[in-house]
Amino acid sequence: MNKPPMQKIPVQLGDSIPDEVYSNVPIINFTPNEFILDFARFSPGMTKAKIHARVILVPATVKALHKTLEMALKAFEERFGQINLTGQEDKVIGFGIGKEDSAE
């Protein structure tokens, strides 16, 4: 089966782009129709992580993002070396995945 060629979409940053957000606690929730990505920050001494940005995506966009992140990680590691998650193999640190209840 032949795939249609990928279309390149030009991207331009607008003047009203919000400030960059640093996150060390991404949280992912989902419903049957969408993924909710919350980007939070947690520091030692804090009692709660605070969410600083939320992005809501349809499942097809999440799948495309996943593929793009895989390619970016591969290119990063080829250029800068392997990213090690030493001590985090069996722990959920900085990442949360949940399922939101939805009214269908």
N, C-alpha and C positions, 0 to 999 in steps of 0.2 A: 504494500500500500504506500503510495507516494504522499509525503507530508507537504503541505504548502510551505513556502519559505517563510521564515520568521520575519515579522515586520519590525523594523527599528522605529521606535517612537522617540522623537526629539523631546528633551526635557529641559525646562527652563525654571530656575528658581525665581519665585515672585518676591516682591518687596515685603510682603507680610508673613514670610516664613517665621515661625516661632523659634526661639532660642534652642540650641542643642540641648538634649537631655541625656544625662549620664544615668545609667541603670546598672545595678549589680544584682537585682532581683526581678527577673522577668517572670510573669505569671501568665499562664495560658488557660483559658476556659473556653468552652464551646457549647453550642446548641446545635440542633440539626441543620440550621441554616447559616451559621456564622461562627467565626473564631474571634475571641476577644483577647487581645494581647495587652496586658498591663505592664508598664515599665516602672518599677519601684526602686527605691534606694534604701539601704539599711547600713547603719554605721554602729560600731561598738558603743555601748551605752544607751542606745535607743531601745525603746520597748516595742515599737512597731515599725514596720517598713512603710514608707509613704509612697503612694503612686503619683508619679509626675507626668505620665502620658498614657493614653489609651488609644489603641488602633483596633478597629473592627474590620475584619476581612471575610469575604466569602470563601468557602472551601477551595475552589479552583485557584484562587489567588494565593492561598496558603501553600498549596501543592507547588505552584510555580516558585514561590519564595523559598521553599525547602530545597528545590533543585538549584536555585541560584546561590543559596548559602553553601550548599555542598561544593559547588564549583569554586566559590570564593575561598572557602576553607582550604581546598586542595591547592589553589594558587598561592595562598598565604603560606602554607606549610612548605611548599616547594621553594619559596623565596626566603622564608625566615626560619624554617625548621619546624619540627613536630611540636604541636601544642600538647602538653602533658596535663592530665587532670589528677595528679598524684594525690592520694588520700581522699579522693572524691568518688571513686568508682562505685561504692555501695551507698553513698549518701546523696540526699537531695539538698544541695546547698546552692542557694541563689536561683533555683528554678522550681516553679510550681506548675503542675498540670492538674486541672480540675474539670468538672463537668457541671455546667450551670443547669438548673432545672428550667424547663421552658414550658410555656403554655402553648400547646400545639393547636 
